[in-house]
């Protein structure tokens, strides 16, 4: 009997030792994450537009985000919480227009982010535009595939990876950024390398020093996130941004439709039995991604649970953060409410109009691009934008800076590209590929300095009946001379950085441009134009003409739009050069 008691005591002691050994080998981690916040410090409507007094339901904002982050940290006394951002904190509201990256740095520090990756929009104001942000943040900023060898201003301000010490465990985080960022932003002399070849050696370096829990934090889109999960050996979790992808398990709590479960499972190429977890939480800070994950002693994920948290009205706003927001908001309101001009007519930016035909707000925006003589646009006769770059209308009356930021919330620059006439004609065909006059499209062109005649009865890809441009340098007196686009000619064309980078379906621009010069912020360009031309009395004037079975081309001369004001301004600028 005594031996039996000793055996039972021994088994109990052994069980207790094994229990504690197993418990010690298990590591629980909470990952909180955001992506593509785009300067949404204040709450927004369900689609990311800043809330107004008329908005029924408001979401997000840094004060609500702070509440959920603080609660998550309070529930984990061991401090095993990582708060990560997957890029594009910059750009998109009057807050960024007012403060650039200063407010971003302040509130990210205040909320206690642990790391972020560089997104393409972080470079919208060039290298000088991001340096103060990088100098002021109190957390590591990451990217492994950006080579700053030729940009000494960035030396020492960002890193490829960071190791977090959490008790007796270490977690490695590596970063990656969209390779095509130079197509969209002012990246200057930075080189953006392929993501996976840049990541794998850095992940290997972490493994060599004993790191077996590795997170890839990326801003390159959901497709690239899946490729990283599949092809980079050693990565356990991918936190992504750029594509505004919404992942959610179960019934979605708001109007976003999930593209997959949260987390999204990818089986890596080197081990089809393993699982890599991919995370993304839509955009604009409407949700806070929240994953709890368990690793065993070998760094293998053994359990996980979570979902993005909807930051709706049920989430209280953290009082200290809210007070800071209200203090910073004062200057934002001053800038946004500045009256820069007046319009006698409603400037129509509705997609129903601008997505199917010429619209007067599209004319104003395109004219402003040619007017931007702060850049060396001499020789450029054509400007174009798309209906997708126009987010709202302006009613007759005063025009404020806030109106322009609402119209153009994306923070594009106004750039110059050089195209052959043949490629320019291909650009003009893009919106007509599947065009139906009854269905508005985001890629419909709005132009300045051109008259485009489309024949919708012709086959797709061959619908440009005639394309003419106003050549200011083709006559001695700079008169309004319309000339046919010559397929063998070369043309300087002004467009926003999104379109110049192939956005909106305009891959033909990205693939064929012979030169690309980045210019000024679109809001600044349009503001300068309106200040110089106010009051506006803009109407559609025949820049884009659509022919169908009933309305056929005439044998007479093409209708000639006036372009009067823009010609006068261009002539004045031309004479000022001499």
C-alpha positions in Angstrom: 0.0 0.0 0.0 2.9 2.3 0.9 4.5 1.7 -2.5 1.2 2.4 -4.2 1.0 5.8 -2.5 4.5 6.6 -3.4 3.8 5.6 -7.0 0.7 7.8 -7.1 2.7 10.7 -5.6 5.4 10.2 -8.2 2.8 10.1 -11.0 1.2 13.2 -9.7 4.5 15.0 -9.5 5.5 13.8 -13.0 2.1 15.0 -14.4 2.6 18.4 -12.7 6.1 18.7 -14.1 4.9 17.8 -17.6 2.0 20.2 -17.3 4.3 23.1 -16.4 6.7 22.1 -19.1 4.0 22.1 -21.7 2.6 25.3 -20.4 6.1 26.9 -20.6 6.5 25.8 -24.2 3.2 27.4 -25.3 3.3 31.0 -26.4 0.1 33.0 -26.8 0.2 36.2 -28.9 -2.4 38.8 -29.6 -2.0 40.7 -32.9 -3.9 44.0 -33.4 -3.6 45.5 -36.9 -4.8 48.3 -39.2 -4.1 49.0 -42.9 -4.9 51.8 -45.3 -6.2 54.2 -42.7 -5.5 57.2 -45.0 -5.5 60.0 -42.4 -8.9 59.0 -40.9 -8.3 60.4 -37.4 -12.0 61.2 -37.0 -14.9 58.9 -37.4 -16.3 58.1 -40.9 -19.4 56.9 -42.6 -19.7 53.2 -43.6 -17.5 53.8 -46.7 -14.7 55.9 -45.2 -16.0 59.4 -45.8 -15.7 61.8 -42.9 -18.9 61.9 -40.8 -21.1 65.0 -40.9 -24.1 66.1 -38.9 -26.3 64.3 -41.5 -24.5 61.0 -41.3 -26.7 58.3 -39.7 -24.0 55.9 -38.4 -20.3 56.7 -37.8 -17.4 54.3 -37.4 -13.8 54.2 -36.5 -11.6 57.2 -35.6 -8.5 57.0 -33.5 -10.4 57.6 -30.2 -12.4 54.4 -30.7 -9.4 52.5 -31.8 -7.5 53.5 -28.7 -10.3 52.1 -26.5 -10.1 48.6 -28.1 -6.3 48.6 -28.1 -6.2 49.6 -24.4 -8.7 46.9 -23.5 -6.7 44.3 -25.3 -3.5 45.2 -23.6 -5.2 45.3 -20.2 -6.5 41.7 -20.8 -2.9 40.5 -21.4 -0.8 41.3 -18.3 2.2 39.5 -19.8 2.4 42.1 -22.6 2.1 39.6 -25.4 0.4 42.1 -27.7 1.7 43.4 -31.0 -0.1 46.4 -32.6 0.9 46.6 -36.3 0.0 48.8 -39.3 0.3 47.6 -42.9 0.9 51.0 -44.5 -0.8 53.9 -46.2 -1.4 55.9 -43.0 -0.8 59.0 -45.2 -3.1 60.9 -47.5 -6.8 61.2 -48.0 -8.4 63.9 -45.8 -8.1 67.5 -44.9 -6.1 66.3 -41.9 -3.2 65.2 -44.0 -3.5 68.2 -46.3 -3.1 70.4 -43.1 -0.5 68.5 -41.1 1.1 66.1 -43.7 2.7 63.4 -41.6 2.9 65.3 -38.3 -0.6 64.3 -37.1 0.0 60.7 -38.3 3.2 60.4 -36.2 1.5 62.0 -33.1 -1.5 59.8 -33.0 0.3 56.6 -33.9 2.7 57.3 -31.1 -0.2 58.1 -28.8 -1.9 54.8 -29.6 1.3 52.9 -29.1 1.8 51.2 -32.4 4.6 48.6 -32.3 5.6 48.7 -36.0 4.4 49.7 -39.4 5.5 49.0 -43.0 6.0 51.7 -45.6 3.1 52.0 -48.0 3.2 53.7 -51.4 1.2 56.7 -50.2 3.8 57.4 -47.6 5.9 58.7 -50.5 3.3 61.0 -52.0 5.2 64.1 -50.9 8.6 62.8 -51.9 11.5 61.8 -49.6 11.4 65.2 -47.8 7.7 64.6 -47.1 8.3 61.3 -45.2 11.6 62.1 -43.4 10.0 64.2 -40.5 7.5 61.4 -39.9 10.2 58.7 -39.7 12.2 60.9 -37.4 9.3 61.5 -35.0 7.7 58.0 -34.7 8.7 55.9 -31.6 8.4 52.5 -33.3 10.3 50.8 -36.1 9.2 51.4 -39.7 9.9 48.4 -42.0 10.5 47.4 -45.6 13.0 44.8 -46.9 12.6 45.4 -50.6 13.2 49.2 -50.7 16.8 50.1 -51.5 17.8 53.5 -50.3 21.4 53.4 -51.4 20.9 56.5 -53.6 18.7 58.3 -51.0 21.0 59.2 -48.0 18.1 61.2 -46.5 16.5 57.9 -45.5 19.6 56.2 -44.2 18.9 54.8 -40.7 15.2 55.9 -40.7 13.7 52.5 -41.6 14.8 48.9 -41.2 14.0 45.6 -42.9 13.1 43.7 -39.8 12.6 44.0 -36.0 12.8 41.4 -33.2 10.3 41.9 -30.3 11.3 40.4 -26.9 8.3 39.1 -25.1 9.3 37.5 -21.8 11.5 34.6 -22.8 10.2 34.6 -26.4 11.2 36.5 -29.5 9.0 37.4 -32.4 10.4 38.6 -35.7 8.6 41.0 -38.0 9.8 41.7 -41.6 8.3 44.3 -44.0 7.6 44.6 -47.7 6.2 47.3 -50.0 4.5 47.3 -53.3 7.1 47.0 -56.0 5.2 49.3 -58.4 5.2 52.2 -55.9 7.3 54.4 -58.2 4.4 54.3 -60.7 2.1 56.0 -58.1 4.2 58.1 -55.8 7.2 60.4 -55.7 9.8 57.8 -54.7 12.7 59.7 -56.3 15.9 57.6 -56.3 14.6 54.7 -54.3 14.7 51.3 -55.9 11.8 48.9 -55.2 12.9 45.3 -55.6 10.8 42.1 -56.1 9.1 41.2 -52.8 9.8 37.5 -52.4 13.5 37.5 -53.3 14.0 40.4 -50.9 12.2 38.7 -48.0 13.5 35.2 -48.1 17.2 36.0 -47.1 16.0 38.3 -44.3 13.7 35.6 -43.0 16.5 33.1 -43.1 18.7 35.5 -41.1 16.0 35.5 -38.3 15.8 31.7 -38.4 19.6 31.4 -38.0 19.5 33.4 -34.8 16.8 31.2 -33.4 13.6 33.1 -34.2 10.8 30.7 -35.0 7.8 33.0 -34.8 7.9 35.3 -37.9 5.3 37.8 -39.1 5.5 39.4 -42.6 4.0 42.9 -42.5 3.3 44.1 -46.0 1.8 46.7 -48.2 1.5 45.2 -51.6 -2.1 43.8 -51.9 -3.9 40.6 -51.1 -2.4 38.7 -54.1 1.1 39.4 -53.0 0.3 38.6 -49.4 -0.9 35.2 -50.5 2.3 34.7 -52.6 4.4 35.6 -49.5 2.5 33.1 -47.4 3.0 30.5 -50.1 6.5 31.0 -51.2 8.6 32.6 -48.3 9.7 29.7 -46.1 9.6 30.5 -42.4 6.8 33.0 -42.3 3.9 32.1 -40.0 1.6 35.1 -40.3 1.1 37.7 -43.0 -0.5 41.1 -42.2 -1.4 42.9 -45.4 -2.6 46.2 -46.8 -2.9 48.2 -50.0 -5.9 46.3 -51.6 -8.4 47.3 -48.8 -9.2 43.6 -48.5 -11.8 42.7 -46.0 -11.5 39.2 -44.3 -14.1 38.0 -41.9 -15.4 34.7 -40.5 -19.2 34.5 -40.2 -21.8 37.1 -41.0 -20.3 40.4 -41.8 -21.2 43.1 -39.3 -21.5 46.0 -41.7 -21.7 46.7 -45.5 -18.3 45.3 -46.5 -18.4 41.9 -48.2 -15.6 39.6 -47.0 -13.4 38.0 -49.8 -12.6 35.2 -47.4 -12.4 34.0 -43.8 -10.3 35.6 -41.2 -7.6 34.5 -41.0 -7.3 33.4 -44.6 -5.4 30.1 -44.7 -2.6 29.5 -47.2 -0.7 26.2 -47.5 2.9 27.0 -48.2 4.6 25.4 -51.2 7.3 23.8 -49.1 4.8 22.0 -46.8 1.3 21.5 -48.0 0.2 20.3 -44.5 1.2 23.5 -42.8 -0.9 26.7 -42.6 0.1 30.3 -42.9 -2.4 32.9 -41.6 -3.1 35.9 -43.8 -4.8 39.0 -42.2 -6.4 42.2 -43.5 -9.0 44.5 -42.1 -10.5 46.6 -44.9 -9.4 50.3 -44.6 -10.0 53.7 -43.1 -9.8 52.5 -39.5 -13.4 51.2 -39.6 -12.2 47.9 -38.1 -9.4 46.8 -35.9 -7.9 43.5 -36.9 -7.7 41.2 -33.8 -6.1 37.7 -33.8 -5.1 35.5 -30.9 -2.7 32.9 -31.9 -0.9 30.1 -30.0 2.6 28.8 -30.9 4.2 25.6 -29.7 7.8 25.3 -28.6 8.9 24.8 -32.3 7.1 28.0 -33.4 4.3 26.2 -35.1 0.9 27.7 -34.9 -1.3 25.3 -33.0 -4.4 27.4 -32.4 -5.9 30.7 -33.5 -9.1 32.8 -33.1 -10.3 36.2 -34.0 -12.0 38.6 -36.3 -11.8 42.3 -37.2 -13.6 44.4 -34.6 -16.1 46.8 -36.0 -15.5 50.2 -34.4 -19.1 51.4 -34.4 -21.1 53.5 -32.0 -21.1 50.7 -29.4 -17.4 51.4 -28.8 -16.7 54.2 -26.4 -14.2 56.9 -27.5 -11.1 57.1 -25.3 -11.4 60.5 -23.5 -7.7 61.4 -23.7 -7.4 60.5 -27.3 -10.6 62.3 -28.2 -9.3 65.5 -26.4 -6.2 65.3 -28.5 -8.2 64.9 -31.7 -10.4 67.9 -30.9 -7.3 70.1 -30.2 -5.7 69.2 -33.5 -9.0 69.6 -35.3 -9.1 73.4 -34.8 -6.4 74.0 -37.4 -7.9 71.5 -39.8 -11.2 73.3 -39.8 -9.5 76.7 -40.4 -7.7 75.3 -43.5 -10.8 73.4 -44.8 -13.1 76.4 -44.5 -10.9 78.8 -46.4 -12.8 80.2 -49.4 -10.7 80.0 -52.5 -13.2 81.1 -55.1 -16.7 80.9 -56.4 -18.7 79.1 -59.0 -21.8 80.5 -60.7 -23.0 77.1 -61.8 -23.1 73.7 -60.0 -19.9 71.9 -60.8 -21.2 68.4 -61.5 -19.0 65.6 -60.4 -21.7 62.9 -60.2 -20.6 59.6 -61.6 -23.9 59.3 -63.5 -22.8 62.2 -65.6 -19.0 62.2 -65.5 -19.0 58.4 -66.0 -20.9 58.6 -69.3 -20.1 62.0 -70.9 -18.1 65.2 -70.6 -18.9 67.1 -67.3 -18.1 70.6 -66.2 -16.2 69.6 -63.1 -14.1 67.3 -65.2 -13.3 70.2 -67.5 -12.3 72.4 -64.5 -10.0 69.7 -63.1 -8.4 69.0 -66.5 -7.9 72.7 -67.3 -6.3 73.1 -63.9 -3.7 70.5 -64.8 -2.6 72.5 -67.9 -2.6 75.7 -65.8 -0.1 74.3 -63.3 2.9 76.4 -64.5 4.6 75.9 -61.2 5.9 72.9 -63.1 7.8 73.0 -66.4 4.8 72.0 -68.5 5.9 74.0 -71.5 5.1 71.9 -74.6 2.3 70.0 -73.0 -1.0 70.6 -74.8 -3.2 67.8 -73.4 -4.5 67.0 -69.9 -6.8 64.2 -68.9 -8.3 62.7 -65.8 -11.0 60.1 -65.2 -14.5 60.1 -63.6 -13.1 57.8 -60.9 -10.8 60.7 -59.7 -13.9 62.9 -59.1 -15.5 62.0 -55.8 -18.2 64.7 -55.4 -19.8 67.8 -56.8 -19.7 71.5 -55.8 -22.9 73.5 -55.5 -23.1 77.0 -56.9 -21.6 79.5 -54.5 -18.3 79.6 -52.6 -15.6 77.0 -53.1 -13.5 76.0 -50.1 -10.3 74.1 -49.7 -12.4 71.4 -48.0 -14.5 71.1 -51.1 -11.5 70.3 -53.2 -10.2 67.8 -50.7 -13.6 66.1 -50.8 -13.5 66.1 -54.6 -10.0 64.8 -54.8 -9.4 62.8 -51.6 -6.7 60.4 -53.0 -3.7 62.7 -52.7 -2.5 62.3 -56.3 0.1 64.4 -57.9 -0.4 66.0 -61.3 2.3 64.5 -63.5 3.6 64.7 -67.1 4.1 61.7 -69.3 5.4 61.4 -72.8 3.5 59.1 -75.2 3.6 58.4 -78.9 0.5 59.3 -80.8 -0.2 55.7 -81.4 -0.2 55.0 -77.7 -2.2 58.1 -77.0 -4.9 56.8 -79.3 -4.8 53.5 -77.4 -5.3 55.5 -74.2 -8.4 57.1 -75.7 -9.8 53.7 -76.6 -9.6 52.4 -73.0 -12.9 53.7 -71.7 -14.8 52.6 -74.8 -13.8 48.9 -74.6 -17.1 47.8 -72.9 -18.8 51.2 -72.9 -22.6 51.4 -72.6 -23.9 55.0 -72.4 -26.5 53.8 -69.8 -23.9 52.5 -67.4 -21.5 55.0 -65.8 -17.8 53.9 -65.6 -15.0 55.1 -63.4 -12.6 55.2 -66.3 -14.4 57.7 -68.5 -12.1 60.4 -69.6 -12.4 64.1 -68.9 -10.0 66.2 -71.0 -8.5 69.6 -71.6 -6.9 70.7 -74.9 -8.6 67.9 -76.9 -11.7 67.1 -78.8 -12.4 63.3 -79.0 -15.1 61.9 -81.3 -16.2 58.4 -80.5 -18.3 56.2 -82.8 -20.0 53.6 -80.6 -21.3 51.7 -83.7 -17.7 50.6 -84.4 -15.9 47.5 -83.0 -14.4 47.8 -79.5 -10.8 49.0 -79.8 -11.5 51.0 -82.9 -14.1 53.6 -81.6 -12.0 56.8 -81.9 -13.5 58.4 -84.9 -11.2 61.4 -84.6 -8.9 62.9 -82.0 -7.6 66.4 -82.1 -5.5 68.4 -79.7 -5.1 72.1 -79.2 -1.6 72.9 -80.2 -0.3 76.1 -78.5 3.2 75.8 -80.0 2.2 75.0 -83.6 1.5 78.5 -84.6 3.4 81.8 -84.2 0.7 83.5 -82.2 -0.3 80.5 -80.1 -3.9 80.6 -81.3 -6.5 77.9 -80.7 -5.3 75.5 -83.4 -6.9 72.0 -83.4 -4.7 69.4 -85.0 -5.3 65.6 -85.5 -3.3 63.3 -83.3 -0.5 61.9 -85.4 0.3 58.2 -84.6 3.9 58.8 -85.4 4.2 62.0 -83.2 5.2 62.4 -79.6 3.0 64.1 -77.0 3.4 65.5 -73.6 0.3 64.6 -71.6 -0.7 65.8 -68.1 -2.5 63.3 -65.9 -2.7 62.4 -62.2 -0.2 60.0 -60.7 -2.8 57.2 -60.4 -3.5 57.2 -64.1 0.2 57.7 -65.0 0.9 54.5 -62.9 -1.6 52.5 -64.9 -4.5 52.9 -62.4 -8.1 52.6 -63.5 -7.4 50.2 -66.3 -4.8 52.5 -68.0 -2.0 50.0 -68.1 -1.2 51.3 -71.6 0.2 54.4 -70.0 2.4 52.6 -67.5 3.7 50.2 -70.1 4.4 52.7 -72.8 5.3 56.0 -71.3 8.7 57.3 -72.4 9.0 59.8 -69.6 7.3 60.5 -66.3 7.8 63.7 -64.3 6.0 64.0 -61.0 4.3 67.3 -60.2 2.4 69.0 -57.5 -0.5 67.9 -55.3 -3.8 67.8 -57.1 -5.6 69.9 -54.5 -2.9 72.6 -54.6 -3.0 72.6 -58.4 -6.8 73.0 -58.6 -6.8 75.6 -55.8 -4.3 77.8 -57.7 -6.4 77.5 -60.8 -9.6 78.5 -59.1 -8.0 81.4 -57.3 -6.8 82.7 -60.7 -10.0 82.2 -62.6 -12.8 82.8 -60.1 -15.7 83.2 -60.5 -16.2 80.1 -62.6 -19.1 79.7 -65.0 -18.2 76.3 -66.5 -20.3 74.3 -68.9 -19.7 71.2 -70.9 -18.6 72.5 -74.3 -18.2 69.6 -76.8 -14.8 68.2 -75.8 -16.1 64.6 -76.0 -18.6 63.7 -78.7 -20.4 60.3 -78.8 -21.9 59.1 -82.1 -24.4 56.2 -82.3 -26.9 54.8 -84.8 -28.9 58.0 -84.7 -26.4 60.7 -84.0 -23.8 60.4 -86.8 -20.7 62.3 -87.7 -21.3 65.2 -90.1 -19.2 66.0 -93.1 -18.7 69.5 -91.8 -16.0 70.9 -89.5 -15.6 69.5 -86.0 -17.3 71.5 -83.2 -14.6 73.5 -81.6 -14.7 74.1 -77.9 -13.7 77.6 -76.8 -10.9 76.7 -74.3 -10.9 80.5 -74.0 -9.8 81.0 -70.4 -7.2 78.3 -70.4 -5.7 79.6 -73.6 -5.4 83.1 -72.2 -3.8 81.8 -69.0 -1.4 79.6 -71.0 -0.4 82.6 -73.2 0.2 84.7 -70.1 2.4 82.0 -68.7 4.2 81.6 -72.0 5.1 85.3 -72.2 6.3 85.2 -68.6 8.9 82.7 -69.6 10.7 85.4 -71.7 
